[in-house]
Amino acid sequence: MMFPLFRRNARQSTISALYGTIVAHARLPCFYREFVVPDTLNGRFDLLVLHLATVLNRFAKDPLLRDLGQGLFDRFCQDMDDNLREMGVGDLAVPNEMKRMGEAFYGRAEAYWAALTAANEAALTETIVRNIYGGTAPVSGAAARLAAYISGAVIELARQDTSAFLAGRIRIPDPISVVFVEDKMNSRKD
């Protein structure tokens, strides 16, 4: 009876470690400065969804990670519920808000996965413009940089061993390096 309790705590700590890494990465200031993501509740939610959907896409491809992926999604839902309550949303309104957030997550995740599966950078950029930037592309090319960053994250996640994820370790690329690579590429064309 005692061992399942330890196993569950280990799984929860793994999920917390993975989720914490994803949230911390989605909150990097460079996304709001260099990538021009709106620093609003919606902008932060959309950036978190983009990162989480990318990780869950990787987990869905590995039968050993599917349960962990479900646990990660459940942790996201609990976090959103906690945030709503912290912001003062009443108990009766929370279920409706959670339903709205769930629909937003699934709609965006499906669009990201379709663009990533097609390996179509233009489609991914368009999806990012629609979901992250509210349909209006920033003039700085930030949407294309964000698409390049997510494409790179998909490659990096694919390279990582299942055992690392099961141990609560995840590597997500540095978004700043994508900005510099893109800027160098653009300066060579001039």
Secondary structure by P-SEA (a helix, b strand, c coil): caaaaaaaaaaaaaaaaaaaaaaaaaacccccccccccccaaaaaaaaaaaaaaaaaaaaaccccaaaaaaaaaaaaaaaaaaaaaacccccaaaaaaaaaaaaaaaaaaaaaaaaaaccaaaaaaaaaaccccccccccaaaaaaaaaaaaaaaaaaaccaaaaaacbbbbccaaaaaaaaaaaaaaac
